[in-house]
Amino acid sequence: MRGKRVLVRVDFNVPVNEAGEITDDSRIRLSLPTINYLREQGAAVIACSHFGRPGGKVVDKERLTPMRRRLGELLGAEVLDAGGPAGPQPARVATAMKAGQVALLENLRFDPGEEKNDDVFAASLASLADIYVDDAFAAAHRAHASVVGVANRLPAVAGLLMAREIEMLSAALNASARPAIAIVGGAKVADKIQVLTHIAPRMDALLIGGGMVAAFFKAKGMGSGKTDVTPAEVEAAERLLAASKPAVLLPADVLVATVFSADAKAQTVAASAVPADALILDIGPQARKAYAAEIARSRAVIWNGPMGVFEWPQFAEGTKAVAQAVAANRAATTVVGGGSTAEVVERMGLRDRFTHVSTGGGASLEFLEGKVLPGVAALLDRS
């Protein structure tokens, strides 16, 4: 690496408030090991990231200025403004950089060529460096110019965070420690059916939560309330229930309400007594205890998807109970599959109590579905 310029794809798509202030810098912090390793090896680092959905146009409120400032604070060193993301400024900055220096390109999605995986834009990015490092697992499911196009033009390898994501998710899917369980929630079976199908044969038990329990209730001939359930979802649930492995655990009771609202009047009912005019919005107290007991005896846990509408306090207790139970099991390898589940863990301050919390939302979901991620397939060390 010494004397080389390295283009590092990071994920600085962090939450920012109306005042332009970063409200959660964890993704920036997670990029530090790779950036610091490269600096220590004598490389000049040109970082690049997308932010928001500017649609190929320059949008001032979606500039990476706050991210560049925060990265500099965390590194304790100036982070150069490389401009661009295309045009003459990035090349001028990159050419003048010295070993150990760090620069950040402007929002990649300001250029329409990014999301189109345009050859010209990819070549422009590749011209800035000698080596490409992809440390943005959260973008690995996108065949974009900064993810795939550059990797086809430079020696391309995984960064430390990318490698850990792949290693931990792979280890969770292929756990040798038993029993291994998967906790799967979310609104609809359709959103997670590929995940369920792919991971089920590898697990000893599936714990089902969220709105998708309605499809499983219906598959068992029970009432599902007025939660929207398609015939295809019921068929998928029936297949999983009919399989000899894994055991499918459904909530013994659920929280329901007749309207989808944060302040709706909620009631706890048995799984066999869901009113026809009710929506299933969380798992109930009995289910929380049963799921916690199953989690406690497990030695490998994958969790993807909340148990209810966790954004609303009265329907967040199931998700909180599961989070606390998984965090309390120090004997197990525990992996959170990104997205809203990672948001829950962060919000509860439990990140450090899990073996791994994925930074990927869509990427971790597709990985758990068994799909090949374009951003991983393009790397020299993809194996």
Residue pairs with C-beta under 8 A, 6 or more apart in sequence:
1 38
1 41
1 42
1 43
1 131
2 41
2 42
2 43
2 99
3 42
3 43
3 99
4 42
4 43
4 44
4 129
4 130
4 131
5 43
5 44
5 46
5 94
5 97
5 128
5 129
5 130
5 131
6 38
6 43
6 44
6 45
6 46
6 129
6 130
6 131
6 132
6 133
7 46
7 48
7 125
7 126
7 128
7 129
7 131
7 132
7 133
7 150
7 154
8 31
8 34
8 35
8 38
8 45
8 46
8 47
8 48
8 132
8 133
8 134
8 135
8 159
9 48
9 49
9 132
9 133
9 134
9 135
9 136
9 139
9 146
9 147
9 150
10 27
10 28
10 31
10 34
10 35
10 47
10 48
10 49
10 135
10 136
11 27
11 31
11 49
11 135
11 136
11 137
11 138
11 139
11 359
12 27
12 28
12 31
12 47
12 49
12 51
12 64
12 67
12 71
13 27
13 49
13 50
13 51
13 52
13 138
14 22
14 23
14 24
14 25
14 26
14 27
14 28
14 51
14 67
15 22
15 23
15 24
16 22
16 23
16 66
17 23
20 61
20 65
20 66
21 66
22 28
22 66
22 67
22 70
24 346
25 70
25 74
26 346
26 351
27 138
27 359
28 67
28 70
28 71
28 74
29 74
30 161
30 359
31 47
31 71
31 135
31 159
31 161
32 74
32 75
33 160
33 161
34 133
34 135
34 159
34 160
34 161
35 45
35 47
35 71
35 75
35 102
36 75
37 160
38 45
38 133
39 45
39 99
39 100
39 102
42 99
42 100
43 99
43 100
43 131
44 94
44 97
44 98
44 99
44 100
44 101
44 102
44 103
45 101
45 102
45 103
46 82
46 90
46 93
46 94
46 97
46 102
46 103
46 104
46 105
46 128
46 129
47 71
47 79
47 102
47 103
47 104
47 105
48 85
48 104
48 105
48 108
48 125
48 146
49 64
49 67
49 104
49 105
49 107
49 108
49 136
50 107
50 108
50 109
50 114
50 139
50 144
50 146
51 62
51 63
51 64
51 67
51 107
51 109
52 59
52 62
52 107
52 109
53 109
54 62
54 107
54 109
54 110
55 109
55 112
56 109
56 110
56 111
56 112
56 113
56 114
56 115
57 110
57 112
58 110
59 110
62 107
62 109
62 110
63 106
63 107
64 104
64 105
64 106
64 107
67 104
68 79
68 81
68 104
69 79
71 79
71 102
71 104
72 78
72 79
75 102
77 101
77 102
78 101
78 102
79 102
79 103
79 104
80 93
80 97
80 101
80 102
80 103
80 104
81 93
81 103
81 104
81 106
82 89
82 90
82 93
82 94
82 103
82 104
82 105
82 106
83 89
83 90
83 93
83 105
83 106
84 90
84 105
84 106
84 111
85 105
85 106
85 107
85 108
85 110
85 111
85 114
85 121
85 125
86 111
86 113
86 121
86 124
86 125
90 105
90 124
90 128
91 127
91 128
93 103
94 103
94 128
94 129
97 103
105 125
108 114
108 144
108 145
108 146
109 115
111 118
111 121
112 118
113 120
113 121
113 122
113 145
114 121
114 144
114 145
114 146
115 142
115 144
115 145
116 145
117 143
117 144
117 145
117 148
117 149
118 145
118 149
119 149
121 145
121 149
122 145
122 146
122 148
122 149
122 150
122 152
122 153
123 149
123 153
125 145
125 146
125 149
125 150
126 132
126 149
126 150
126 153
126 154
129 154
130 154
130 155
131 154
131 155
131 156
131 157
132 150
132 151
132 153
132 154
132 155
132 156
132 157
133 156
133 157
133 158
133 159
134 140
134 147
134 151
134 156
134 157
134 158
134 159
134 162
134 375
134 378
134 379
135 158
135 159
135 160
135 161
135 162
136 147
136 162
136 375
137 161
137 162
137 165
137 166
137 358
137 359
137 360
137 363
137 364
137 375
138 338
138 359
138 360
138 361
138 362
138 363
139 146
139 147
139 363
139 375
140 147
140 162
140 360
140 363
140 373
140 374
140 375
140 376
141 360
141 362
141 363
141 366
141 367
141 371
141 373
141 374
141 375
142 374
142 375
143 374
143 375
147 374
147 375
147 378
148 374
148 375
148 378
150 156
151 375
151 378
151 379
152 378
155 380
156 378
156 379
156 380
157 379
157 380
157 381
158 166
158 376
158 379
158 381
161 359
162 376
163 381
164 356
165 356
165 358
165 359
165 360
165 364
166 367
166 376
168 335
168 355
168 356
168 358
169 335
169 337
169 356
169 358
169 364
169 367
169 368
171 333
171 335
172 300
172 301
172 302
172 333
172 335
172 356
173 199
173 202
173 302
173 368
174 202
175 202
175 299
175 300
175 333
177 299
177 300
177 332
177 333
178 204
178 299
178 300
179 204
179 205
179 297
179 298
179 299
179 300
180 202
180 203
180 204
180 298
180 299
180 300
180 301
180 302
181 203
181 204
181 205
181 206
181 207
181 246
181 294
181 295
181 298
181 300
181 301
181 302
182 199
182 200
182 203
182 205
182 206
182 207
182 246
182 301
182 302
182 303
182 304
183 206
183 207
183 209
183 291
183 295
183 301
183 302
183 303
183 304
183 305
183 322
183 326
184 192
184 195
184 196
184 206
184 207
184 208
184 209
184 210
184 212
184 303
184 304
184 305
185 208
185 209
185 210
185 212
185 304
185 305
185 306
185 307
185 308
185 319
185 341
186 192
186 210
186 211
186 212
186 304
186 305
186 306
187 210
187 211
187 212
188 211
188 212
188 215
188 228
188 233
189 196
189 212
189 215
189 216
189 229
189 233
189 236
189 237
190 230
190 232
190 233
190 236
191 212
192 212
192 304
192 305
192 365
193 233
193 236
194 369
194 370
194 371
195 304
195 365
195 368
195 369
196 206
196 236
196 240
197 236
197 240
198 368
198 369
198 370
199 206
199 302
199 368
200 206
200 240
200 243
200 245
200 246
201 245
201 246
203 245
203 246
203 302
204 245
204 246
204 247
204 298
205 246
205 247
205 248
205 249
205 294
205 298
206 240
206 246
206 247
206 248
206 249
207 249
207 291
207 294
207 295
207 322
208 216
208 248
208 249
208 250
208 251
209 251
209 283
209 287
209 291
209 305
209 306
209 307
209 308
209 318
209 319
209 322
210 305
210 306
210 307
210 308
211 227
211 279
211 280
211 281
212 233
212 305
213 250
213 251
213 254
213 271
213 280
213 283
214 224
214 225
214 227
214 229
214 274
214 280
215 224
215 229
215 233
215 234
215 236
215 237
216 237
216 240
216 241
216 248
216 250
217 223
217 224
217 250
217 271
217 274
217 280
218 224
218 229
218 234
218 237
219 234
219 235
219 237
219 238
219 241
220 241
220 250
222 271
222 272
222 274
223 272
223 273
223 274
223 275
223 276
224 274
224 280
225 256
225 274
225 275
225 276
225 277
225 278
225 279
225 280
226 276
226 277
226 278
226 279
227 279
227 280
240 248
241 248
249 290
249 291
249 294
250 271
251 271
251 283
251 284
251 286
251 287
251 290
251 291
251 318
252 270
252 271
252 284
252 286
252 287
252 290
253 268
253 269
253 270
253 271
253 283
253 284
253 285
253 286
253 287
254 268
254 269
254 271
254 274
254 280
254 281
254 282
254 283
254 284
254 287
255 266
255 267
255 268
255 280
255 281
255 282
255 283
255 284
255 308
255 314
255 315
255 317
255 318
256 266
256 267
256 268
256 269
256 274
256 275
256 278
256 279
256 280
256 281
257 264
257 265
257 266
257 267
257 278
257 279
257 281
258 264
258 265
258 275
258 277
258 278
258 279
259 279
260 279
260 281
260 309
262 311
262 312
262 313
262 314
263 314
264 281
266 281
266 282
266 314
266 315
268 284
268 285
269 275
269 278
269 284
274 280
281 308
281 309
281 312
281 315
282 307
282 308
282 309
282 315
282 316
282 317
282 318
282 319
283 291
283 307
283 308
283 318
284 318
287 318
288 317
288 318
288 321
288 322
291 321
291 322
291 325
292 321
292 322
292 324
292 325
295 301
295 322
295 325
295 326
295 329
295 332
296 325
296 328
296 329
298 329
298 332
299 331
299 332
299 333
300 332
300 333
300 334
301 326
301 329
301 332
301 333
301 334
301 335
302 335
302 337
302 368
303 322
303 326
303 334
303 335
303 336
303 337
303 341
304 336
304 337
304 338
304 339
304 341
304 364
304 365
304 368
305 339
305 340
305 341
306 318
306 319
306 340
306 341
306 344
307 318
307 319
307 321
307 322
308 315
308 316
308 317
308 318
308 319
309 315
309 316
310 316
310 319
310 320
310 340
310 344
319 344
320 344
320 348
323 344
323 345
323 348
323 350
324 348
324 350
326 332
326 334
326 336
326 354
327 334
327 345
327 350
327 353
327 354
328 353
332 355
333 355
334 354
334 355
334 356
335 354
335 355
335 356
335 357
335 358
336 342
336 345
336 354
336 356
336 357
336 358
337 358
337 360
337 364
337 365
337 368
338 357
338 358
338 359
338 360
338 361
338 363
338 364
338 365
339 360
339 361
339 362
339 364
339 365
340 361
342 357
342 358
342 359
342 361
345 351
345 354
345 357
346 357
351 357
358 364
360 367
363 373
363 375
366 373
367 373
376 382
